[in-house]
Amino acid sequence: MNIEELKVHREMEKEKVFKDDFVHIKVIIENIGKKSFDFLEIRDSYNPELFRLILGENFISTRIGPKETIKFSYILEPKVRGEYPLGPLSVTVKDRLGFNSVERIVPDSVTDILIYPPYEDIKRIEILGSKRSLNLNYGVQRSKLKGLGSEFYGMRKYVFGDQFRLIDWKASVRTQKLIVREFESERDINMMILVDSSNSMAGGAIDNTKFEYAIRACMLLTKVALTRRDNVGVFTFSDKKNFNFMKPGSGEDYFYQILDFVAKVKPEGKSRIFEAMEYFIRRYQKRSLIFIISDLEADVKEIGRAIRKLVPFQHTIIIINPFSPWFEIHEVDLSSTDKALAEAIAEEMMEHIMRITQEMRNMGVNIITVGPDDMMNQVLANYIEAKKKGRAY
């Protein structure tokens, strides 16, 4: 038996899918030799913690004749957002009596697949991002700059230096005073979203951790801000090995570039927020609206030192704090003992957050503590509020 005469490869329709989408995988086996293989097994490996088998089987036991091609396929459903390997493929050939067998791993048969957050989230974001929806739900207005824009703002008395073409002659005749028309132009803001990607953010159910909520909040802010023609950038951080910076950009296509960027980030490493802010200000100094999404499970003084690094640049800083106990026991049935323990931990954590809140208040920085049910609304409401006040220009 010459196992090298068997050529096996995998075909996939796409290597980037949404979490609620399906991955259709096809495996092709070719016998390029002149002899048959009577007992052949091909298996395509996947991690059952990351993917759910929906249809078909990921292996086949068969016979293959000379110059023959056999195909089989199966469908997986991703369970978790992120970038994960699929494979490898293995080939096992047995003799007719089943006493001897040869197994080989197919070279280069591991494929990385990128899993975006659920498309349902994106659809909801697209609905929220529409101008009409934002106007109806939040009364949002783009910040205005009076001057020589295209949108009429109002009228006022003429002052020395006004352009003559702005004079409204009818109004001037009526009032017997020179009156000028005033216009306004819309202003875009620069926004940076800083997401804590340390180990502590992985707390909670595997597909609903603090970090997954943070990524969804990042998506929401990005989509809405880009819809409003703002510039958006992202920085994820934990320790020095896990600083990932994406400079601000704009435009409809940029949303999917950010999706690619955040989909690959996993919560790992210890939070080094002071070092992270030092790294950030070396890369970016432009005055902006900055959202920091973090569970703040670091020393109070270190967090204070970190935020002070940002203050001199006159950023508008908003900290969104996914409160650990609320996320980690969300929709979990606890015994009376576990409930008492959870309440004690929650009280201790809340005292920690209160100390940080006081530290931040002295710097004019707001901390919004959120649970799973109100995180998205709070994130959006704070963006809208900052936008209406015309901050971060």
C-alpha positions in Angstrom: 0.0 0.0 0.0 1.5 3.3 -1.1 -0.4 5.9 1.0 1.3 8.7 -0.8 -0.9 7.9 -3.9 -3.8 9.3 -2.0 -4.3 13.1 -2.3 -6.7 14.6 0.2 -7.7 18.3 0.5 -10.5 20.4 2.0 -12.6 23.0 0.3 -14.6 25.7 2.0 -17.0 28.3 0.6 -15.6 31.0 2.9 -13.0 31.4 5.6 -14.8 34.3 7.3 -18.3 33.7 8.7 -20.6 35.2 11.3 -21.2 33.4 14.6 -24.7 32.5 13.7 -23.8 31.4 10.1 -22.9 27.9 8.9 -19.6 26.6 7.6 -20.0 24.2 4.7 -16.9 22.0 4.4 -16.1 19.6 1.5 -13.3 17.0 1.6 -12.0 15.5 -1.7 -10.0 12.2 -1.8 -8.2 11.3 -5.0 -6.4 8.0 -5.7 -3.8 8.8 -8.3 -2.3 5.3 -8.2 -3.1 2.1 -10.1 -4.2 0.0 -7.1 -7.3 0.1 -4.9 -7.5 0.9 -1.2 -10.1 -1.4 0.3 -10.2 0.0 3.8 -9.7 3.7 4.0 -10.7 6.2 6.6 -10.5 10.0 6.2 -11.1 12.3 9.2 -11.3 16.0 9.4 -10.7 17.3 12.9 -12.4 20.2 14.6 -12.7 21.4 18.2 -16.2 20.6 19.5 -15.9 23.4 22.1 -15.7 25.9 19.3 -17.9 24.3 16.6 -21.2 22.3 16.6 -21.7 19.6 14.0 -25.0 20.5 12.3 -25.2 18.1 9.3 -23.2 15.2 7.9 -20.1 13.6 9.4 -16.5 14.8 9.5 -15.1 11.4 8.6 -15.7 8.7 6.1 -14.8 4.9 5.9 -14.8 3.7 2.3 -13.1 1.9 -0.5 -11.4 3.8 -3.3 -10.5 2.4 -6.7 -7.6 3.4 -9.0 -7.9 6.9 -10.5 -11.1 7.4 -8.5 -12.3 10.5 -6.6 -14.5 10.5 -3.6 -16.1 13.4 -1.8 -17.9 13.9 1.4 -19.1 17.1 3.2 -20.4 18.3 6.5 -21.7 21.5 8.1 -20.5 23.2 11.3 -21.9 26.0 13.3 -19.4 28.3 15.1 -20.1 28.7 18.9 -17.6 31.4 19.7 -16.3 34.6 18.0 -12.6 34.6 17.2 -10.0 33.1 14.9 -9.7 29.3 15.2 -8.0 26.4 13.3 -9.9 23.7 11.5 -8.1 20.4 10.9 -5.8 18.7 10.4 -7.0 16.0 7.9 -5.8 12.5 8.7 -5.7 9.4 6.4 -5.7 5.8 7.7 -5.3 2.8 5.4 -5.8 -0.8 6.7 -5.0 -4.1 5.0 -7.8 -6.5 4.1 -7.6 -8.4 7.4 -7.4 -5.3 9.5 -4.1 -6.4 11.2 -2.0 -3.6 9.8 -2.7 0.1 9.3 -0.9 3.2 8.3 -1.9 6.7 9.4 -0.7 10.0 8.0 -1.5 13.6 8.7 -2.1 15.5 5.5 0.5 18.3 5.3 -0.7 21.9 5.4 -4.3 20.8 6.1 -5.0 23.2 9.0 -7.2 26.2 7.9 -7.7 29.2 10.1 -11.3 30.4 10.1 -12.4 33.9 11.3 -15.6 34.0 13.2 -17.3 37.4 13.4 -19.8 38.3 16.2 -23.4 37.2 15.4 -24.9 38.8 12.3 -28.1 39.5 14.3 -26.0 42.0 16.3 -24.9 43.7 13.0 -28.4 43.8 11.7 -29.6 45.5 15.0 -26.6 47.9 14.7 -27.5 48.8 11.2 -31.1 49.5 12.3 -29.8 51.6 15.2 -27.3 53.3 12.9 -29.9 54.6 10.5 -30.4 58.3 10.8 -34.2 58.0 11.3 -33.8 55.4 14.1 -31.3 57.5 15.9 -33.4 60.6 15.6 -36.5 58.9 16.8 -34.9 57.0 19.7 -32.4 59.5 21.0 -33.2 62.9 19.4 -29.7 62.9 18.1 -28.3 65.9 16.2 -25.0 66.2 14.5 -22.9 68.9 16.2 -23.0 72.2 14.4 -20.4 74.8 13.6 -21.8 78.2 12.7 -20.1 79.7 9.6 -20.2 79.2 5.9 -21.9 75.8 5.7 -24.8 74.8 3.6 -27.6 74.5 6.2 -29.5 77.6 7.3 -29.1 78.4 11.0 -30.7 81.8 11.5 -30.4 85.5 11.2 -28.6 88.2 13.1 -27.6 91.8 12.8 -24.8 92.7 10.4 -21.4 93.3 12.0 -18.3 94.7 10.4 -16.5 92.1 8.4 -19.5 90.1 7.4 -19.6 89.2 3.7 -22.1 91.3 1.7 -23.5 88.2 -0.1 -24.9 87.0 3.3 -27.1 90.1 3.7 -30.8 89.3 3.6 -32.1 92.4 1.8 -35.8 91.7 2.4 -35.3 91.3 6.1 -33.1 94.4 6.2 -35.7 96.5 4.5 -38.4 95.2 6.8 -36.4 95.9 10.0 -34.6 99.0 8.7 -31.3 97.3 9.8 -28.8 95.2 8.0 -29.5 91.6 8.6 -27.3 88.7 7.6 -28.2 85.0 7.1 -26.1 82.6 9.2 -25.4 79.0 8.0 -23.9 76.0 9.7 -21.9 73.0 8.8 -21.8 69.6 10.5 -18.7 68.6 12.3 -17.3 65.1 12.6 -15.6 63.8 15.6 -12.7 61.5 16.2 -13.4 58.5 18.4 -11.1 55.9 19.8 -12.5 52.7 21.4 -10.1 51.2 23.9 -11.0 47.6 24.9 -9.5 45.7 27.8 -8.5 42.3 26.5 -6.9 40.9 29.7 -7.7 37.5 31.2 -10.2 38.9 33.7 -12.4 40.0 30.9 -13.0 36.4 30.0 -15.3 35.9 33.0 -18.8 34.6 32.3 -20.3 32.0 30.0 -18.0 31.2 27.0 -20.1 33.0 24.5 -21.3 35.8 26.8 -18.2 36.9 28.6 -17.4 40.5 29.6 -15.0 40.6 26.6 -17.7 39.4 24.2 -20.0 42.1 25.4 -17.1 44.6 25.1 -16.5 43.5 21.4 -20.2 43.9 20.7 -20.3 47.3 22.3 -17.2 48.2 20.2 -19.1 47.1 17.0 -22.1 49.1 18.0 -20.1 52.3 18.6 -18.1 51.8 15.4 -21.2 51.2 13.2 -23.2 54.1 14.5 -20.2 56.5 14.5 -19.2 55.6 10.9 -22.8 56.1 9.9 -22.6 59.6 11.4 -19.4 60.1 9.3 -17.1 60.2 12.4 -13.6 58.8 12.4 -13.2 55.6 14.5 -10.1 53.7 15.7 -9.6 50.8 18.1 -7.0 49.8 20.6 -7.1 46.5 22.5 -4.8 46.0 25.4 -3.7 43.7 28.2 0.1 43.3 28.6 2.9 44.4 26.3 2.5 41.3 24.0 -1.2 42.1 23.5 -1.3 45.7 22.5 -3.2 46.0 19.2 -3.7 49.4 17.6 -5.9 50.3 14.6 -5.7 54.0 13.6 -8.9 55.9 13.0 -10.6 55.7 9.7 -14.0 56.4 8.1 -16.3 55.1 5.4 -18.6 52.2 5.1 -15.9 49.6 4.2 -14.0 50.5 7.3 -16.5 48.8 9.6 -15.6 45.4 8.1 -11.9 46.2 8.5 -12.5 46.8 12.2 -14.6 43.6 12.4 -11.6 41.7 11.0 -9.3 43.4 13.5 -11.4 42.7 16.7 -12.5 39.2 15.6 -8.9 38.0 16.0 -8.4 39.4 19.5 -8.7 37.0 22.5 -8.8 37.8 26.2 -5.3 36.9 27.5 -2.6 38.3 29.7 -2.7 40.5 32.7 -4.0 44.0 32.5 -1.2 46.5 32.4 -3.3 49.6 31.9 -0.6 52.1 32.7 1.8 50.7 30.2 -1.1 50.4 27.7 -1.9 54.1 28.0 1.8 55.0 27.6 1.8 52.9 24.4 -1.4 54.5 23.2 -0.3 58.1 23.6 2.9 57.3 21.7 0.7 56.2 18.8 -2.1 58.8 19.0 -2.4 62.3 20.5 -5.3 63.9 18.5 -8.0 65.3 20.7 -10.9 62.7 20.6 -13.8 61.1 22.3 -12.4 58.1 24.0 -14.4 55.1 25.2 -12.5 52.8 27.6 -14.3 49.4 28.1 -12.8 47.6 31.0 -13.7 45.7 34.1 -11.1 47.8 36.0 -9.7 44.8 37.9 -6.4 46.6 38.5 -4.9 48.6 41.3 -6.7 51.9 41.9 -3.5 53.9 41.8 -2.4 52.3 38.6 -5.7 53.1 36.9 -5.4 56.7 38.1 -1.9 57.0 36.7 -3.0 55.5 33.4 -5.9 57.9 32.9 -3.8 60.9 33.9 -1.6 60.0 30.8 -4.6 60.9 28.6 -5.8 64.1 30.4 -3.2 66.6 28.9 -4.5 65.9 25.4 -8.0 67.2 26.3 -9.8 64.1 25.3 -13.4 63.5 26.4 -13.0 60.2 28.3 -15.9 57.9 29.1 -15.2 54.6 31.0 -17.7 51.8 30.5 -17.3 49.3 33.3 -18.9 45.8 32.8 -19.3 44.9 36.4 -17.8 41.5 36.9 -20.4 39.9 39.3 -23.3 41.0 37.2 -21.8 39.3 34.1 -20.4 36.2 35.7 -23.6 35.1 37.4 -25.9 36.4 34.6 -28.8 33.9 34.1 -27.0 31.3 36.4 -29.0 29.4 39.1 -27.0 29.6 42.3 -27.5 27.8 45.6 -28.1 29.9 48.7 -24.5 29.5 49.8 -23.2 30.5 46.3 -25.6 33.5 46.3 -24.2 34.7 49.7 -20.7 34.3 48.4 -21.5 36.2 45.1 -23.1 39.0 47.1 -20.0 39.4 49.3 -17.8 39.4 46.2 -20.1 41.9 44.5 -19.9 44.2 47.5 -16.2 44.1 47.6 -16.0 44.8 43.9 -18.4 47.6 44.1 -16.2 49.3 46.8 -13.3 48.9 44.5 -15.2 50.5 41.6 -16.4 53.3 43.9 -12.8 54.1 44.9 -11.8 54.3 41.2 -14.9 56.4 40.5 -13.9 59.0 43.1 -10.4 59.0 41.6 -11.8 59.6 38.1 -14.2 62.3 39.2 -11.3 64.4 40.3 -10.1 64.3 36.7 -13.5 65.0 35.2 -13.9 61.4 33.9 -17.2 59.5 34.1 -17.4 55.8 34.9 -20.6 54.1 33.9 -21.0 50.7 35.6 -23.2 48.3 33.5 -24.7 44.9 33.5 -25.4 42.6 30.5 -28.9 43.9 30.0 -28.1 47.7 29.8 -24.5 47.7 28.4 -25.5 48.5 24.7 -28.0 51.1 25.6 -25.6 52.9 28.0 -22.8 52.8 25.4 -25.0 54.3 22.7 -26.6 56.9 25.0 -23.2 58.2 26.1 -21.9 58.5 22.6 -25.1 60.4 21.6 -24.7 62.7 24.6 -21.1 63.5 23.8 -22.0 64.1 20.2 -24.8 66.5 21.0 -22.5 68.5 23.3 -20.0 68.8 20.5 -17.1 67.3 22.3 -13.8 65.9 21.0 -12.9 68.2 18.1 
